[in-house]
Amino acid sequence: MDITGKQPFRRRRNSLEIIAEILEVVQEGANKTKVMYSTNLSFKQLENYMKFLLEKGFVERIGEKTGKGAVYRTTSGGLRFLEAFKDLDASPSFPILSSKIPGSRQN
């Protein structure tokens, strides 16, 4: 929050950034509510991403927390994706985030 009490502008994230955020949140195990609030996604958006991540084998369902719903965790494949994403994002010769690609519009 700035001195006026307003939230500073935050650019829109691309899908790879959102996927990386989800994978980070569920590394130690988390339910959908925790993921939804941590990544600032709507339930519908989260459902779409979780379905994709489950199908690709990047996330696994590991059980239930009493009264909290299913718990999800990042798989070894998801950890490899996350590591590759961070490596590529940090590389000035191969930027993958749209805000770093010359000539791309800012999201």
Jmol script that loads the backbone (N, CA, C; Angstrom):
load data "model"
ATOM      1  N   MET A   1       0.840  -1.174   0.000  1.00  0.00           N
ATOM      2  CA  MET A   1       0.000   0.000   0.000  1.00  0.00           C
ATOM      3  C   MET A   1       0.889   1.242   0.000  1.00  0.00           C
ATOM      4  N   ASP A   2       0.515   2.234  -0.783  1.00  0.00           N
ATOM      5  CA  ASP A   2       1.292   3.465  -0.788  1.00  0.00           C
ATOM      6  C   ASP A   2       0.726   4.442   0.241  1.00  0.00           C
ATOM      7  N   ILE A   3       1.276   5.634   0.288  1.00  0.00           N
ATOM      8  CA  ILE A   3       0.863   6.595   1.319  1.00  0.00           C
ATOM      9  C   ILE A   3      -0.568   7.076   1.161  1.00  0.00           C
ATOM     10  N   THR A   4      -1.161   6.895  -0.036  1.00  0.00           N
ATOM     11  CA  THR A   4      -2.555   7.295  -0.232  1.00  0.00           C
ATOM     12  C   THR A   4      -3.523   6.211   0.229  1.00  0.00           C
ATOM     13  N   GLY A   5      -2.969   5.064   0.622  1.00  0.00           N
ATOM     14  CA  GLY A   5      -3.824   3.968   1.063  1.00  0.00           C
ATOM     15  C   GLY A   5      -4.280   3.072  -0.068  1.00  0.00           C
ATOM     16  N   LYS A   6      -3.779   3.319  -1.286  1.00  0.00           N
ATOM     17  CA  LYS A   6      -4.165   2.508  -2.438  1.00  0.00           C
ATOM     18  C   LYS A   6      -3.104   1.456  -2.722  1.00  0.00           C
ATOM     19  N   GLN A   7      -3.524   0.349  -3.273  1.00  0.00           N
ATOM     20  CA  GLN A   7      -2.590  -0.686  -3.687  1.00  0.00           C
ATOM     21  C   GLN A   7      -1.828  -0.192  -4.915  1.00  0.00           C
ATOM     22  N   PRO A   8      -0.503  -0.421  -4.957  1.00  0.00           N
ATOM     23  CA  PRO A   8       0.245  -0.024  -6.155  1.00  0.00           C
ATOM     24  C   PRO A   8      -0.149  -0.901  -7.336  1.00  0.00           C
ATOM     25  N   PHE A   9       0.026  -0.354  -8.552  1.00  0.00           N
ATOM     26  CA  PHE A   9      -0.312  -1.086  -9.761  1.00  0.00           C
ATOM     27  C   PHE A   9       0.508  -2.361  -9.843  1.00  0.00           C
ATOM     28  N   ARG A  10      -0.143  -3.459 -10.177  1.00  0.00           N
ATOM     29  CA  ARG A  10       0.541  -4.730 -10.378  1.00  0.00           C
ATOM     30  C   ARG A  10       0.184  -5.212 -11.772  1.00  0.00           C
ATOM     31  N   ARG A  11       1.211  -5.488 -12.579  1.00  0.00           N
ATOM     32  CA  ARG A  11       0.943  -5.936 -13.934  1.00  0.00           C
ATOM     33  C   ARG A  11       0.294  -7.310 -13.901  1.00  0.00           C
ATOM     34  N   ARG A  12      -0.394  -7.629 -14.967  1.00  0.00           N
ATOM     35  CA  ARG A  12      -1.039  -8.938 -15.077  1.00  0.00           C
ATOM     36  C   ARG A  12       0.017 -10.015 -15.251  1.00  0.00           C
ATOM     37  N   ARG A  13      -0.238 -11.158 -14.647  1.00  0.00           N
ATOM     38  CA  ARG A  13       0.687 -12.287 -14.768  1.00  0.00           C
ATOM     39  C   ARG A  13       0.311 -13.124 -15.969  1.00  0.00           C
ATOM     40  N   ASN A  14       1.311 -13.764 -16.567  1.00  0.00           N
ATOM     41  CA  ASN A  14       0.991 -14.695 -17.640  1.00  0.00           C
ATOM     42  C   ASN A  14       0.771 -16.081 -17.039  1.00  0.00           C
ATOM     43  N   SER A  15       0.338 -17.025 -17.851  1.00  0.00           N
ATOM     44  CA  SER A  15      -0.001 -18.364 -17.360  1.00  0.00           C
ATOM     45  C   SER A  15       1.180 -19.079 -16.724  1.00  0.00           C
ATOM     46  N   LEU A  16       2.371 -18.912 -17.290  1.00  0.00           N
ATOM     47  CA  LEU A  16       3.546 -19.575 -16.713  1.00  0.00           C
ATOM     48  C   LEU A  16       3.851 -19.047 -15.313  1.00  0.00           C
ATOM     49  N   GLU A  17       3.683 -17.751 -15.118  1.00  0.00           N
ATOM     50  CA  GLU A  17       3.909 -17.172 -13.795  1.00  0.00           C
ATOM     51  C   GLU A  17       2.888 -17.701 -12.791  1.00  0.00           C
ATOM     52  N   ILE A  18       1.639 -17.812 -13.207  1.00  0.00           N
ATOM     53  CA  ILE A  18       0.588 -18.317 -12.322  1.00  0.00           C
ATOM     54  C   ILE A  18       0.861 -19.776 -11.966  1.00  0.00           C
ATOM     55  N   ILE A  19       1.233 -20.577 -12.955  1.00  0.00           N
ATOM     56  CA  ILE A  19       1.552 -21.982 -12.704  1.00  0.00           C
ATOM     57  C   ILE A  19       2.705 -22.087 -11.713  1.00  0.00           C
ATOM     58  N   ALA A  20       3.738 -21.277 -11.901  1.00  0.00           N
ATOM     59  CA  ALA A  20       4.887 -21.300 -10.988  1.00  0.00           C
ATOM     60  C   ALA A  20       4.460 -20.921  -9.568  1.00  0.00           C
ATOM     61  N   GLU A  21       3.592 -19.930  -9.435  1.00  0.00           N
ATOM     62  CA  GLU A  21       3.099 -19.532  -8.111  1.00  0.00           C
ATOM     63  C   GLU A  21       2.335 -20.667  -7.443  1.00  0.00           C
ATOM     64  N   ILE A  22       1.474 -21.332  -8.201  1.00  0.00           N
ATOM     65  CA  ILE A  22       0.708 -22.453  -7.647  1.00  0.00           C
ATOM     66  C   ILE A  22       1.655 -23.555  -7.181  1.00  0.00           C
ATOM     67  N   LEU A  23       2.627 -23.902  -8.021  1.00  0.00           N
ATOM     68  CA  LEU A  23       3.577 -24.960  -7.668  1.00  0.00           C
ATOM     69  C   LEU A  23       4.373 -24.605  -6.415  1.00  0.00           C
ATOM     70  N   GLU A  24       4.712 -23.346  -6.242  1.00  0.00           N
ATOM     71  CA  GLU A  24       5.420 -22.924  -5.033  1.00  0.00           C
ATOM     72  C   GLU A  24       4.542 -23.068  -3.798  1.00  0.00           C
ATOM     73  N   VAL A  25       3.279 -22.682  -3.912  1.00  0.00           N
ATOM     74  CA  VAL A  25       2.368 -22.737  -2.763  1.00  0.00           C
ATOM     75  C   VAL A  25       2.133 -24.174  -2.315  1.00  0.00           C
ATOM     76  N   VAL A  26       2.015 -25.104  -3.256  1.00  0.00           N
ATOM     77  CA  VAL A  26       1.666 -26.485  -2.882  1.00  0.00           C
ATOM     78  C   VAL A  26       2.884 -27.376  -2.642  1.00  0.00           C
ATOM     79  N   GLN A  27       4.076 -26.814  -2.634  1.00  0.00           N
ATOM     80  CA  GLN A  27       5.273 -27.626  -2.399  1.00  0.00           C
ATOM     81  C   GLN A  27       5.195 -28.434  -1.108  1.00  0.00           C
ATOM     82  N   GLU A  28       4.720 -27.845  -0.050  1.00  0.00           N
ATOM     83  CA  GLU A  28       4.632 -28.519   1.247  1.00  0.00           C
ATOM     84  C   GLU A  28       3.234 -29.068   1.520  1.00  0.00           C
ATOM     85  N   GLY A  29       2.365 -28.965   0.538  1.00  0.00           N
ATOM     86  CA  GLY A  29       0.990 -29.436   0.702  1.00  0.00           C
ATOM     87  C   GLY A  29       0.070 -28.282   1.058  1.00  0.00           C
ATOM     88  N   ALA A  30      -1.016 -28.148   0.311  1.00  0.00           N
ATOM     89  CA  ALA A  30      -1.971 -27.067   0.567  1.00  0.00           C
ATOM     90  C   ALA A  30      -3.323 -27.440  -0.030  1.00  0.00           C
ATOM     91  N   ASN A  31      -4.386 -26.933   0.582  1.00  0.00           N
ATOM     92  CA  ASN A  31      -5.715 -27.140   0.004  1.00  0.00           C
ATOM     93  C   ASN A  31      -6.015 -26.014  -0.985  1.00  0.00           C
ATOM     94  N   LYS A  32      -7.103 -26.151  -1.722  1.00  0.00           N
ATOM     95  CA  LYS A  32      -7.426 -25.175  -2.765  1.00  0.00           C
ATOM     96  C   LYS A  32      -7.677 -23.784  -2.208  1.00  0.00           C
ATOM     97  N   THR A  33      -8.251 -23.696  -1.036  1.00  0.00           N
ATOM     98  CA  THR A  33      -8.516 -22.385  -0.447  1.00  0.00           C
ATOM     99  C   THR A  33      -7.214 -21.632  -0.202  1.00  0.00           C
ATOM    100  N   LYS A  34      -6.216 -22.321   0.349  1.00  0.00           N
ATOM    101  CA  LYS A  34      -4.920 -21.684   0.592  1.00  0.00           C
ATOM    102  C   LYS A  34      -4.291 -21.246  -0.729  1.00  0.00           C
ATOM    103  N   VAL A  35      -4.363 -22.110  -1.733  1.00  0.00           N
ATOM    104  CA  VAL A  35      -3.784 -21.777  -3.039  1.00  0.00           C
ATOM    105  C   VAL A  35      -4.507 -20.585  -3.643  1.00  0.00           C
ATOM    106  N   MET A  36      -5.828 -20.596  -3.566  1.00  0.00           N
ATOM    107  CA  MET A  36      -6.641 -19.528  -4.142  1.00  0.00           C
ATOM    108  C   MET A  36      -6.266 -18.174  -3.531  1.00  0.00           C
ATOM    109  N   TYR A  37      -6.169 -18.098  -2.212  1.00  0.00           N
ATOM    110  CA  TYR A  37      -5.835 -16.839  -1.556  1.00  0.00           C
ATOM    111  C   TYR A  37      -4.372 -16.446  -1.781  1.00  0.00           C
ATOM    112  N   SER A  38      -3.468 -17.422  -1.778  1.00  0.00           N
ATOM    113  CA  SER A  38      -2.041 -17.128  -1.949  1.00  0.00           C
ATOM    114  C   SER A  38      -1.715 -16.632  -3.355  1.00  0.00           C
ATOM    115  N   THR A  39      -2.461 -17.117  -4.340  1.00  0.00           N
ATOM    116  CA  THR A  39      -2.180 -16.750  -5.731  1.00  0.00           C
ATOM    117  C   THR A  39      -3.135 -15.694  -6.273  1.00  0.00           C
ATOM    118  N   ASN A  40      -4.105 -15.309  -5.466  1.00  0.00           N
ATOM    119  CA  ASN A  40      -5.086 -14.288  -5.850  1.00  0.00           C
ATOM    120  C   ASN A  40      -5.848 -14.688  -7.121  1.00  0.00           C
ATOM    121  N   LEU A  41      -6.309 -15.937  -7.144  1.00  0.00           N
ATOM    122  CA  LEU A  41      -7.107 -16.441  -8.257  1.00  0.00           C
ATOM    123  C   LEU A  41      -8.537 -16.666  -7.801  1.00  0.00           C
ATOM    124  N   SER A  42      -9.483 -16.590  -8.727  1.00  0.00           N
ATOM    125  CA  SER A  42     -10.861 -16.962  -8.410  1.00  0.00           C
ATOM    126  C   SER A  42     -10.925 -18.490  -8.336  1.00  0.00           C
ATOM    127  N   PHE A  43     -12.004 -18.997  -7.767  1.00  0.00           N
ATOM    128  CA  PHE A  43     -12.149 -20.446  -7.665  1.00  0.00           C
ATOM    129  C   PHE A  43     -12.180 -21.085  -9.051  1.00  0.00           C
ATOM    130  N   LYS A  44     -12.890 -20.476  -9.985  1.00  0.00           N
ATOM    131  CA  LYS A  44     -12.974 -21.014 -11.354  1.00  0.00           C
ATOM    132  C   LYS A  44     -11.608 -21.043 -12.024  1.00  0.00           C
ATOM    133  N   GLN A  45     -10.850 -19.950 -11.895  1.00  0.00           N
ATOM    134  CA  GLN A  45      -9.502 -19.917 -12.471  1.00  0.00           C
ATOM    135  C   GLN A  45      -8.630 -21.008 -11.855  1.00  0.00           C
ATOM    136  N   LEU A  46      -8.698 -21.124 -10.532  1.00  0.00           N
ATOM    137  CA  LEU A  46      -7.895 -22.133  -9.850  1.00  0.00           C
ATOM    138  C   LEU A  46      -8.281 -23.540 -10.300  1.00  0.00           C
ATOM    139  N   GLU A  47      -9.565 -23.795 -10.446  1.00  0.00           N
ATOM    140  CA  GLU A  47     -10.022 -25.106 -10.914  1.00  0.00           C
ATOM    141  C   GLU A  47      -9.404 -25.453 -12.268  1.00  0.00           C
ATOM    142  N   ASN A  48      -9.380 -24.494 -13.180  1.00  0.00           N
ATOM    143  CA  ASN A  48      -8.793 -24.729 -14.502  1.00  0.00           C
ATOM    144  C   ASN A  48      -7.304 -25.034 -14.408  1.00  0.00           C
ATOM    145  N   TYR A  49      -6.589 -24.251 -13.629  1.00  0.00           N
ATOM    146  CA  TYR A  49      -5.147 -24.483 -13.480  1.00  0.00           C
ATOM    147  C   TYR A  49      -4.865 -25.813 -12.781  1.00  0.00           C
ATOM    148  N   MET A  50      -5.622 -26.126 -11.736  1.00  0.00           N
ATOM    149  CA  MET A  50      -5.385 -27.381 -11.006  1.00  0.00           C
ATOM    150  C   MET A  50      -5.674 -28.586 -11.894  1.00  0.00           C
ATOM    151  N   LYS A  51      -6.716 -28.513 -12.692  1.00  0.00           N
ATOM    152  CA  LYS A  51      -7.020 -29.606 -13.617  1.00  0.00           C
ATOM    153  C   LYS A  51      -5.844 -29.821 -14.569  1.00  0.00           C
ATOM    154  N   PHE A  52      -5.326 -28.743 -15.133  1.00  0.00           N
ATOM    155  CA  PHE A  52      -4.182 -28.826 -16.039  1.00  0.00           C
ATOM    156  C   PHE A  52      -2.961 -29.420 -15.329  1.00  0.00           C
ATOM    157  N   LEU A  53      -2.661 -28.916 -14.134  1.00  0.00           N
ATOM    158  CA  LEU A  53      -1.482 -29.381 -13.406  1.00  0.00           C
ATOM    159  C   LEU A  53      -1.599 -30.846 -12.989  1.00  0.00           C
ATOM    160  N   LEU A  54      -2.792 -31.283 -12.639  1.00  0.00           N
ATOM    161  CA  LEU A  54      -3.014 -32.697 -12.306  1.00  0.00           C
ATOM    162  C   LEU A  54      -2.841 -33.573 -13.539  1.00  0.00           C
ATOM    163  N   GLU A  55      -3.413 -33.136 -14.667  1.00  0.00           N
ATOM    164  CA  GLU A  55      -3.305 -33.910 -15.914  1.00  0.00           C
ATOM    165  C   GLU A  55      -1.859 -34.035 -16.378  1.00  0.00           C
ATOM    166  N   LYS A  56      -1.071 -32.986 -16.188  1.00  0.00           N
ATOM    167  CA  LYS A  56       0.330 -32.986 -16.629  1.00  0.00           C
ATOM    168  C   LYS A  56       1.254 -33.668 -15.615  1.00  0.00           C
ATOM    169  N   GLY A  57       0.721 -34.000 -14.455  1.00  0.00           N
ATOM    170  CA  GLY A  57       1.530 -34.670 -13.440  1.00  0.00           C
ATOM    171  C   GLY A  57       2.439 -33.746 -12.658  1.00  0.00           C
ATOM    172  N   PHE A  58       2.135 -32.448 -12.644  1.00  0.00           N
ATOM    173  CA  PHE A  58       2.942 -31.487 -11.893  1.00  0.00           C
ATOM    174  C   PHE A  58       2.479 -31.355 -10.446  1.00  0.00           C
ATOM    175  N   VAL A  59       1.247 -31.770 -10.183  1.00  0.00           N
ATOM    176  CA  VAL A  59       0.650 -31.705  -8.854  1.00  0.00           C
ATOM    177  C   VAL A  59      -0.042 -33.031  -8.595  1.00  0.00           C
ATOM    178  N   GLU A  60      -0.018 -33.471  -7.335  1.00  0.00           N
ATOM    179  CA  GLU A  60      -0.745 -34.683  -6.962  1.00  0.00           C
ATOM    180  C   GLU A  60      -1.645 -34.399  -5.765  1.00  0.00           C
ATOM    181  N   ARG A  61      -2.717 -35.142  -5.706  1.00  0.00           N
ATOM    182  CA  ARG A  61      -3.636 -35.056  -4.560  1.00  0.00           C
ATOM    183  C   ARG A  61      -3.132 -36.052  -3.534  1.00  0.00           C
ATOM    184  N   ILE A  62      -2.823 -35.580  -2.324  1.00  0.00           N
ATOM    185  CA  ILE A  62      -2.214 -36.468  -1.340  1.00  0.00           C
ATOM    186  C   ILE A  62      -3.127 -36.837  -0.184  1.00  0.00           C
ATOM    187  N   GLY A  63      -4.307 -36.294  -0.110  1.00  0.00           N
ATOM    188  CA  GLY A  63      -5.208 -36.665   0.971  1.00  0.00           C
ATOM    189  C   GLY A  63      -6.116 -35.536   1.381  1.00  0.00           C
ATOM    190  N   GLU A  64      -6.711 -35.729   2.518  1.00  0.00           N
ATOM    191  CA  GLU A  64      -7.681 -34.774   3.051  1.00  0.00           C
ATOM    192  C   GLU A  64      -7.211 -34.247   4.395  1.00  0.00           C
ATOM    193  N   LYS A  65      -7.351 -32.959   4.606  1.00  0.00           N
ATOM    194  CA  LYS A  65      -7.199 -32.391   5.938  1.00  0.00           C
ATOM    195  C   LYS A  65      -8.604 -32.343   6.511  1.00  0.00           C
ATOM    196  N   THR A  66      -8.765 -32.737   7.727  1.00  0.00           N
ATOM    197  CA  THR A  66     -10.082 -32.784   8.349  1.00  0.00           C
ATOM    198  C   THR A  66     -10.805 -31.456   8.195  1.00  0.00           C
ATOM    199  N   GLY A  67     -11.908 -31.488   7.463  1.00  0.00           N
ATOM    200  CA  GLY A  67     -12.724 -30.306   7.274  1.00  0.00           C
ATOM    201  C   GLY A  67     -12.130 -29.255   6.346  1.00  0.00           C
ATOM    202  N   LYS A  68     -10.984 -29.514   5.767  1.00  0.00           N
ATOM    203  CA  LYS A  68     -10.323 -28.517   4.928  1.00  0.00           C
ATOM    204  C   LYS A  68     -10.305 -28.893   3.451  1.00  0.00           C
ATOM    205  N   GLY A  69     -10.787 -30.063   3.076  1.00  0.00           N
ATOM    206  CA  GLY A  69     -10.773 -30.484   1.678  1.00  0.00           C
ATOM    207  C   GLY A  69      -9.485 -31.186   1.302  1.00  0.00           C
ATOM    208  N   ALA A  70      -9.364 -31.492   0.035  1.00  0.00           N
ATOM    209  CA  ALA A  70      -8.205 -32.218  -0.466  1.00  0.00           C
ATOM    210  C   ALA A  70      -6.928 -31.395  -0.332  1.00  0.00           C
ATOM    211  N   VAL A  71      -5.828 -32.101  -0.145  1.00  0.00           N
ATOM    212  CA  VAL A  71      -4.517 -31.473  -0.053  1.00  0.00           C
ATOM    213  C   VAL A  71      -3.735 -31.846  -1.311  1.00  0.00           C
ATOM    214  N   TYR A  72      -3.065 -30.860  -1.875  1.00  0.00           N
ATOM    215  CA  TYR A  72      -2.295 -31.048  -3.102  1.00  0.00           C
ATOM    216  C   TYR A  72      -0.834 -30.744  -2.825  1.00  0.00           C
ATOM    217  N   ARG A  73       0.039 -31.429  -3.587  1.00  0.00           N
ATOM    218  CA  ARG A  73       1.476 -31.236  -3.420  1.00  0.00           C
ATOM    219  C   ARG A  73       2.154 -31.265  -4.785  1.00  0.00           C
ATOM    220  N   THR A  74       3.217 -30.496  -4.921  1.00  0.00           N
ATOM    221  CA  THR A  74       4.000 -30.470  -6.148  1.00  0.00           C
ATOM    222  C   THR A  74       4.747 -31.797  -6.294  1.00  0.00           C
ATOM    223  N   THR A  75       4.704 -32.391  -7.486  1.00  0.00           N
ATOM    224  CA  THR A  75       5.423 -33.636  -7.765  1.00  0.00           C
ATOM    225  C   THR A  75       6.856 -33.317  -8.184  1.00  0.00           C
ATOM    226  N   SER A  76       7.646 -34.360  -8.395  1.00  0.00           N
ATOM    227  CA  SER A  76       9.023 -34.148  -8.858  1.00  0.00           C
ATOM    228  C   SER A  76       9.022 -33.481 -10.234  1.00  0.00           C
ATOM    229  N   GLY A  77       8.051 -33.824 -11.081  1.00  0.00           N
ATOM    230  CA  GLY A  77       7.926 -33.170 -12.381  1.00  0.00           C
ATOM    231  C   GLY A  77       7.600 -31.694 -12.234  1.00  0.00           C
ATOM    232  N   GLY A  78       6.743 -31.377 -11.288  1.00  0.00           N
ATOM    233  CA  GLY A  78       6.400 -29.985 -11.025  1.00  0.00           C
ATOM    234  C   GLY A  78       7.585 -29.202 -10.488  1.00  0.00           C
ATOM    235  N   LEU A  79       8.391 -29.851  -9.648  1.00  0.00           N
ATOM    236  CA  LEU A  79       9.590 -29.201  -9.120  1.00  0.00           C
ATOM    237  C   LEU A  79      10.607 -28.936 -10.226  1.00  0.00           C
ATOM    238  N   ARG A  80      10.723 -29.879 -11.171  1.00  0.00           N
ATOM    239  CA  ARG A  80      11.626 -29.675 -12.316  1.00  0.00           C
ATOM    240  C   ARG A  80      11.142 -28.496 -13.168  1.00  0.00           C
ATOM    241  N   PHE A  81       9.824 -28.428 -13.397  1.00  0.00           N
ATOM    242  CA  PHE A  81       9.265 -27.299 -14.148  1.00  0.00           C
ATOM    243  C   PHE A  81       9.575 -25.987 -13.437  1.00  0.00           C
ATOM    244  N   LEU A  82       9.345 -25.952 -12.136  1.00  0.00           N
ATOM    245  CA  LEU A  82       9.559 -24.745 -11.349  1.00  0.00           C
ATOM    246  C   LEU A  82      11.022 -24.312 -11.408  1.00  0.00           C
ATOM    247  N   GLU A  83      11.934 -25.261 -11.291  1.00  0.00           N
ATOM    248  CA  GLU A  83      13.362 -24.951 -11.366  1.00  0.00           C
ATOM    249  C   GLU A  83      13.728 -24.406 -12.747  1.00  0.00           C
ATOM    250  N   ALA A  84      13.222 -25.058 -13.803  1.00  0.00           N
ATOM    251  CA  ALA A  84      13.502 -24.594 -15.168  1.00  0.00           C
ATOM    252  C   ALA A  84      12.912 -23.207 -15.397  1.00  0.00           C
ATOM    253  N   PHE A  85      11.708 -22.965 -14.897  1.00  0.00           N
ATOM    254  CA  PHE A  85      11.064 -21.660 -15.033  1.00  0.00           C
ATOM    255  C   PHE A  85      11.924 -20.577 -14.389  1.00  0.00           C
ATOM    256  N   LYS A  86      12.400 -20.837 -13.177  1.00  0.00           N
ATOM    257  CA  LYS A  86      13.216 -19.841 -12.477  1.00  0.00           C
ATOM    258  C   LYS A  86      14.539 -19.600 -13.199  1.00  0.00           C
ATOM    259  N   ASP A  87      15.144 -20.672 -13.701  1.00  0.00           N
ATOM    260  CA  ASP A  87      16.406 -20.531 -14.443  1.00  0.00           C
ATOM    261  C   ASP A  87      16.210 -19.710 -15.711  1.00  0.00           C
ATOM    262  N   LEU A  88      15.161 -20.011 -16.450  1.00  0.00           N
ATOM    263  CA  LEU A  88      14.906 -19.284 -17.691  1.00  0.00           C
ATOM    264  C   LEU A  88      14.522 -17.840 -17.424  1.00  0.00           C
ATOM    265  N   ASP A  89      13.751 -17.618 -16.402  1.00  0.00           N
ATOM    266  CA  ASP A  89      13.327 -16.260 -16.070  1.00  0.00           C
ATOM    267  C   ASP A  89      14.518 -15.400 -15.651  1.00  0.00           C
ATOM    268  N   ALA A  90      15.499 -16.015 -15.013  1.00  0.00           N
ATOM    269  CA  ALA A  90      16.674 -15.274 -14.550  1.00  0.00           C
ATOM    270  C   ALA A  90      17.682 -15.032 -15.667  1.00  0.00           C
ATOM    271  N   SER A  91      17.554 -15.744 -16.763  1.00  0.00           N
ATOM    272  CA  SER A  91      18.511 -15.626 -17.861  1.00  0.00           C
ATOM    273  C   SER A  91      18.186 -14.428 -18.742  1.00  0.00           C
ATOM    274  N   PRO A  92      19.130 -13.479 -18.875  1.00  0.00           N
ATOM    275  CA  PRO A  92      18.866 -12.321 -19.722  1.00  0.00           C
ATOM    276  C   PRO A  92      18.832 -12.678 -21.211  1.00  0.00           C
ATOM    277  N   SER A  93      19.404 -13.817 -21.569  1.00  0.00           N
ATOM    278  CA  SER A  93      19.423 -14.197 -22.984  1.00  0.00           C
ATOM    279  C   SER A  93      18.178 -14.965 -23.408  1.00  0.00           C
ATOM    280  N   PHE A  94      17.355 -15.371 -22.440  1.00  0.00           N
ATOM    281  CA  PHE A  94      16.157 -16.131 -22.776  1.00  0.00           C
ATOM    282  C   PHE A  94      15.011 -15.766 -21.842  1.00  0.00           C
ATOM    283  N   PRO A  95      14.517 -14.535 -21.934  1.00  0.00           N
ATOM    284  CA  PRO A  95      13.419 -14.131 -21.049  1.00  0.00           C
ATOM    285  C   PRO A  95      12.116 -14.823 -21.448  1.00  0.00           C
ATOM    286  N   ILE A  96      11.380 -15.342 -20.467  1.00  0.00           N
ATOM    287  CA  ILE A  96      10.114 -15.991 -20.794  1.00  0.00           C
ATOM    288  C   ILE A  96       8.906 -15.208 -20.322  1.00  0.00           C
ATOM    289  N   LEU A  97       9.145 -14.192 -19.538  1.00  0.00           N
ATOM    290  CA  LEU A  97       8.020 -13.393 -19.072  1.00  0.00           C
ATOM    291  C   LEU A  97       7.728 -12.300 -20.082  1.00  0.00           C
ATOM    292  N   SER A  98       6.462 -12.102 -20.389  1.00  0.00           N
ATOM    293  CA  SER A  98       6.081 -11.156 -21.439  1.00  0.00           C
ATOM    294  C   SER A  98       6.591  -9.753 -21.182  1.00  0.00           C
ATOM    295  N   SER A  99       6.742  -9.374 -19.925  1.00  0.00           N
ATOM    296  CA  SER A  99       7.208  -8.023 -19.625  1.00  0.00           C
ATOM    297  C   SER A  99       8.671  -7.827 -19.984  1.00  0.00           C
ATOM    298  N   LYS A 100       9.407  -8.920 -20.215  1.00  0.00           N
ATOM    299  CA  LYS A 100      10.820  -8.810 -20.528  1.00  0.00           C
ATOM    300  C   LYS A 100      11.104  -9.031 -22.007  1.00  0.00           C
ATOM    301  N   ILE A 101      10.120  -9.381 -22.779  1.00  0.00           N
ATOM    302  CA  ILE A 101      10.333  -9.661 -24.197  1.00  0.00           C
ATOM    303  C   ILE A 101      10.249  -8.342 -24.957  1.00  0.00           C
ATOM    304  N   PRO A 102      11.348  -7.951 -25.627  1.00  0.00           N
ATOM    305  CA  PRO A 102      11.327  -6.692 -26.381  1.00  0.00           C
ATOM    306  C   PRO A 102      10.192  -6.684 -27.404  1.00  0.00           C
ATOM    307  N   GLY A 103       9.482  -5.587 -27.452  1.00  0.00           N
ATOM    308  CA  GLY A 103       8.409  -5.438 -28.421  1.00  0.00           C
ATOM    309  C   GLY A 103       7.083  -6.024 -27.985  1.00  0.00           C
ATOM    310  N   SER A 104       7.051  -6.749 -26.872  1.00  0.00           N
ATOM    311  CA  SER A 104       5.760  -7.307 -26.424  1.00  0.00           C
ATOM    312  C   SER A 104       5.030  -6.239 -25.626  1.00  0.00           C
ATOM    313  N   ARG A 105       3.739  -6.341 -25.621  1.00  0.00           N
ATOM    314  CA  ARG A 105       2.982  -5.345 -24.872  1.00  0.00           C
ATOM    315  C   ARG A 105       2.981  -5.720 -23.401  1.00  0.00           C
ATOM    316  N   GLN A 106       2.962  -4.740 -22.556  1.00  0.00           N
ATOM    317  CA  GLN A 106       2.914  -4.983 -21.115  1.00  0.00           C
ATOM    318  C   GLN A 106       1.542  -5.474 -20.748  1.00  0.00           C
ATOM    319  N   ASN A 107       1.473  -6.526 -19.943  1.00  0.00           N
ATOM    320  CA  ASN A 107       0.176  -7.055 -19.492  1.00  0.00           C
ATOM    321  C   ASN A 107      -0.240  -6.377 -18.244  1.00  0.00           C
TER     322      ASN A 107
END
end "model"
wireframe off; spacefill off
backbone 0.3
color backbone group
